[in-house]
Amino acid sequence: MATPNASPLTFQRFPNLPRDCTFDPHDWHILAQYWHPVAFSSDLDGKPLAVTLLDEPLVVFRSNGQVVAARDICPHRGAPLSRGWVENGQIVCPYHGLAYGADGKCKFIPSQTEGSIPERLQLTTYATQEAYGLVWVSLGGGAQPLPDFPAWNTAGFQQILPPSIDINASAGRQTEGFIDVAHFAWIHHGSFADRHNPVVPQYSVERRERGMHAEYVSTVSNFPKSMQHRAPEGFLWRRVFEVDAPFFARLTVHFPENGRLSILNAASPVSARKTRLFVPIARNFDTDLPLDDVYEFNRQVFEEDRAIVELQRPEDLPIDRTAEAPILADRSSGAYRRALSEIGLGQAYVR
């Protein structure tokens, strides 16, 4: 279950866009309202962590159990706080030793042990929460709902966190690729699919409040090539895709013997054309097998995707469907692009 910060942090919007912002300004502010994953909870091991979200460098650290995200700059002389350290729940600037608390206020100036601390020594902090083994940040205050991933906390399901993957492509392109079913035979023939089984049966897509829902049934097995012998002959594989705009997709695959595999595809927009992909997985079968095999298979599948997504042109996902030539198998893609348009994103959300 998501656990938002309970402490009264000061959440502020940027007075200006990030330096060298790669997004259209209007669309940057829309994307800033949503939650995006920036790190694994386990990454916060007592040291501050440098991350980038929507072109803005951030420092993330844990203060007495509470996760804090702030602009990665000390307001005193502009040094990166991520080069500092955490001491007594406060982040210490490496340049002059100024210490800041979880509320963003400066608590101590080593060179000035007496006298008041200027109010301007205040970090810009942002909404954070932890869920599904990840740290999530919203630069715009966190009013939008966090993507739901019910399988993560369902009894009998194993929680798996593969390493993240960096992709030199837009988060929209990656998300659309994840829900695309026509590419299985061509891109994933080395991992699980079959080029002799390329036909996409008719499937339905239902629009939802924040995205879309699609169910796709075919004979394409989801077992790795090394485990294809476990797929019963003639078994129909049911895949349920659910998308929340802007960049979150859930896939539930129905395996033999009532097995379920659920994946949360959470594409974090580092910049307009760089994405850090997090993929929490939950499953109710093979829970006794080594996780290294899961990590390897997950990496293979998403590396196959990355190799083609990084080459797509235009680099930005065209929200206007007339910019490309859709085919019948693209029902999910069309619904996803309409969902992006309905949250207010422009026809091309980079400049």
C-alpha positions in Angstrom: 0.0 0.0 0.0 1.2 3.5 -0.8 2.5 5.4 2.2 2.6 9.2 1.6 4.6 11.4 3.9 2.7 12.4 6.9 5.0 15.3 7.9 4.0 18.8 6.9 6.6 19.4 4.2 6.6 22.6 2.2 5.8 21.8 -1.3 6.5 24.5 -3.9 6.2 24.7 -7.7 9.2 25.8 -9.6 9.1 29.6 -10.2 10.8 28.8 -13.6 11.2 25.7 -15.7 14.3 23.6 -15.1 17.5 24.9 -16.8 17.8 23.5 -20.3 14.3 22.1 -20.1 13.5 19.7 -23.0 9.7 19.7 -22.6 7.1 22.1 -23.9 6.5 24.4 -20.9 2.7 23.8 -20.9 3.2 20.1 -21.0 6.0 20.1 -18.4 3.6 21.6 -15.9 1.0 18.9 -16.7 3.5 16.1 -16.2 4.8 17.7 -13.0 1.4 17.1 -11.4 1.8 13.3 -11.6 3.7 10.9 -9.5 6.9 9.4 -11.1 9.3 6.8 -9.7 12.8 8.0 -9.2 14.6 5.3 -7.2 14.2 2.0 -5.3 13.4 2.4 -1.6 16.5 0.2 -0.9 18.7 2.8 -2.7 18.3 5.2 0.3 20.8 3.4 2.5 21.8 6.5 4.6 23.4 8.5 1.9 21.8 11.2 -0.3 20.9 10.1 -3.8 21.1 12.2 -7.0 18.2 11.7 -9.5 16.7 13.7 -12.3 13.0 14.0 -13.0 11.6 16.1 -15.8 15.0 17.7 -16.4 15.3 18.8 -12.8 18.2 17.5 -10.7 16.9 16.3 -7.3 18.4 15.0 -4.1 16.5 12.2 -2.3 17.4 11.1 1.2 15.8 9.5 4.2 15.4 11.6 7.4 14.6 9.6 10.5 12.6 7.1 8.3 10.9 9.8 6.2 11.8 10.2 2.5 12.6 13.7 1.4 13.1 15.0 -2.1 14.5 18.5 -2.8 16.0 20.5 -5.5 19.7 19.4 -5.6 21.1 22.8 -4.8 22.2 24.5 -1.6 20.6 28.0 -1.6 23.8 29.3 0.1 26.3 29.0 -2.7 24.7 26.6 -5.2 26.6 23.4 -4.3 24.9 20.0 -5.1 23.5 18.6 -1.8 23.7 15.1 -3.3 27.5 15.3 -2.8 27.0 15.8 0.9 25.8 13.4 3.6 23.0 12.7 6.1 23.7 13.3 9.8 21.1 13.2 12.6 18.3 13.2 10.0 19.7 16.3 8.3 21.3 16.7 4.9 24.7 18.4 5.1 26.0 20.5 2.3 29.6 19.4 1.3 30.8 23.0 0.6 30.2 24.8 3.9 28.5 22.2 6.1 25.1 23.9 6.3 22.5 21.3 7.6 18.9 21.1 6.4 16.0 19.3 8.0 13.2 17.3 6.5 11.1 20.5 6.3 13.8 22.0 4.1 14.8 24.7 6.6 18.4 25.3 7.5 19.1 24.1 11.0 22.8 24.8 11.5 25.6 26.9 10.1 29.0 25.7 11.3 30.7 29.0 10.7 28.0 30.9 12.5 27.1 29.3 15.8 25.3 32.3 17.1 22.6 34.6 15.6 19.6 33.9 13.5 19.5 31.7 10.4 18.3 33.6 7.3 14.9 32.5 6.1 16.2 32.3 2.6 18.2 29.3 3.5 15.3 27.0 2.6 15.3 24.1 0.3 12.6 23.6 -2.3 11.1 20.2 -1.3 8.6 18.1 -3.1 5.8 15.5 -2.4 7.2 12.0 -1.9 5.8 8.6 -1.1 6.9 5.0 -1.2 5.0 2.2 -2.9 5.8 -1.1 -4.7 9.4 -0.9 -3.5 9.9 2.5 -5.2 10.3 6.1 -4.2 7.8 8.3 -6.0 8.0 12.1 -6.5 5.5 14.7 -7.7 7.0 18.1 -8.5 3.6 19.6 -8.6 2.3 18.7 -5.2 1.0 15.1 -5.7 -2.7 15.8 -6.2 -3.1 13.1 -8.9 -3.6 9.5 -7.8 -0.6 7.1 -7.6 -0.9 4.3 -10.2 -2.6 1.3 -8.6 -0.9 -2.1 -8.5 -3.1 -4.4 -6.4 -1.2 -7.6 -7.1 1.8 -6.2 -5.2 0.1 -6.6 -1.9 -2.1 -9.6 -2.7 -1.6 -12.6 -0.4 0.3 -15.4 -2.1 2.1 -13.2 -4.6 5.8 -12.8 -4.6 7.2 -9.3 -4.9 10.1 -8.9 -7.4 12.1 -5.8 -8.2 14.3 -6.2 -11.3 17.0 -3.5 -11.9 15.9 -0.4 -13.6 16.6 0.2 -17.3 17.7 3.5 -18.9 16.3 4.1 -22.4 17.2 7.0 -24.7 13.7 7.5 -25.8 10.6 9.3 -24.6 8.5 7.8 -21.9 5.5 7.9 -24.2 7.2 5.8 -26.9 8.3 3.3 -24.3 4.8 3.0 -22.7 3.1 2.6 -26.0 5.6 -0.1 -27.0 4.8 -2.0 -23.8 1.1 -2.3 -24.7 1.7 -3.1 -28.3 0.8 -6.7 -29.1 1.7 -6.8 -32.8 5.5 -6.5 -32.2 5.8 -9.7 -30.1 6.7 -12.0 -33.1 9.3 -9.6 -34.5 11.0 -8.0 -31.5 10.6 -10.7 -28.9 11.2 -13.8 -31.1 14.5 -14.4 -29.2 12.9 -14.3 -25.7 9.4 -15.8 -25.8 7.5 -15.1 -29.1 7.5 -16.9 -32.5 7.8 -15.3 -35.9 5.6 -18.1 -37.2 2.8 -16.9 -35.0 2.4 -13.2 -35.9 -1.3 -12.9 -36.3 -3.0 -10.6 -33.7 -6.6 -11.9 -33.0 -9.4 -9.3 -32.6 -9.3 -7.7 -29.2 -11.3 -5.0 -27.5 -10.3 -1.8 -25.8 -12.3 0.0 -23.2 -11.6 3.6 -22.3 -11.3 4.3 -18.5 -11.3 7.5 -16.5 -7.5 7.8 -16.6 -6.6 5.6 -19.5 -7.7 2.4 -21.1 -8.3 -1.4 -20.5 -7.6 -4.0 -23.1 -7.8 -7.8 -23.1 -5.9 -9.8 -25.6 -6.1 -13.6 -26.0 -3.7 -15.6 -28.2 -1.6 -18.7 -28.4 1.6 -16.8 -27.9 3.3 -18.3 -24.8 4.7 -16.1 -22.1 7.2 -18.6 -20.9 10.9 -17.9 -21.8 12.2 -19.9 -24.7 14.0 -22.3 -22.3 10.7 -23.1 -20.6 8.4 -23.4 -23.5 7.8 -27.0 -22.8 5.7 -26.0 -19.8 3.1 -24.4 -22.0 0.2 -26.9 -22.5 -0.6 -27.5 -26.2 -3.4 -25.3 -27.4 -3.4 -23.2 -24.2 -4.9 -19.7 -24.7 -2.9 -17.0 -23.1 -4.9 -14.1 -21.7 -3.2 -10.7 -21.3 -4.9 -7.8 -19.6 -3.4 -4.4 -20.2 -4.5 -1.4 -18.1 -3.0 2.1 -18.7 -3.1 5.2 -16.6 -1.9 8.4 -18.3 0.7 9.6 -18.6 3.2 6.7 -18.4 2.0 3.8 -16.4 0.8 0.5 -17.6 -0.1 -2.8 -15.9 0.0 -6.2 -17.6 -1.6 -9.3 -16.0 -0.8 -12.5 -17.8 -2.9 -15.6 -17.1 -0.6 -18.6 -16.9 -1.6 -22.3 -16.8 -2.9 -23.8 -13.5 -4.3 -20.4 -12.4 -0.9 -18.8 -12.4 -0.8 -15.0 -12.6 2.0 -12.6 -13.5 1.5 -8.9 -13.0 3.9 -6.2 -14.2 3.8 -2.5 -13.5 5.5 -0.7 -16.3 6.4 2.7 -14.7 8.3 4.9 -17.2 9.9 7.8 -15.4 10.7 10.8 -17.7 14.2 11.9 -16.8 14.0 14.2 -19.8 11.8 14.4 -22.9 14.0 11.8 -24.6 15.5 9.8 -21.7 13.5 7.4 -19.6 14.3 5.4 -16.5 12.1 2.3 -16.5 11.0 0.6 -13.3 9.1 -2.7 -13.5 7.9 -4.1 -10.2 6.6 -7.7 -10.7 4.2 -9.8 -8.7 3.5 -13.5 -9.3 1.8 -16.4 -7.6 3.8 -19.3 -9.1 7.4 -20.4 -9.2 8.0 -18.5 -6.0 10.8 -21.0 -5.1 12.9 -20.5 -8.2 16.0 -18.2 -8.3 15.2 -14.6 -8.9 18.3 -14.2 -11.0 16.4 -16.0 -13.8 13.6 -13.5 -13.6 16.0 -10.6 -13.7 17.7 -12.0 -16.7 14.5 -12.7 -18.7 13.1 -9.3 -17.8 16.3 -7.6 -18.9 16.3 -9.6 -22.2 12.7 -8.6 -23.0 13.1 -4.9 -22.2 16.5 -4.7 -24.0 14.8 -6.1 -27.1 12.3 -3.3 -26.8 14.9 -0.6 -26.1 16.9 -1.5 -29.2 13.9 -0.5 -31.5 12.3 2.2 -29.4 15.5 4.2 -29.4 15.4 4.2 -33.2 11.8 5.4 -33.7 11.2 8.7 -35.4 9.9 11.1 -34.6 11.4 10.7 -31.2 8.3 12.1 -29.6 5.1 10.1 -29.5 2.8 11.7 -32.0 -0.5 12.2 -30.1 -2.2 13.2 -33.4 -2.8 9.8 -34.9 -2.8 11.3 -38.4 1.0 11.8 -38.1 1.4 8.0 -38.5 -0.5 5.2 -40.4 -2.2 3.0 -37.8 -3.3 -0.6 -38.4 -6.1 -2.7 -36.9 -3.7 -4.1 -34.2 -3.1 -0.6 -32.9 -6.4 -0.2 -31.0 -4.5 0.1 -27.7 -2.1 2.6 -29.1 -4.9 4.8 -30.3 -6.7 4.7 -27.0 -3.5 5.6 -25.2 -2.8 8.6 -27.4 -6.3 9.9 -26.9 -5.8 9.6 -23.1 -2.6 11.7 -23.3 -4.5 14.3 -25.3 -7.3 14.4 -22.8 -5.0 15.2 -19.8 -4.0 18.2 -21.8 -0.7 17.2 -23.5 0.0 18.9 -26.8 0.4 17.2 -30.2 4.1 16.9 -29.6 5.1 17.4 -26.0 8.7 18.4 -26.4 10.3 21.4 -28.0 
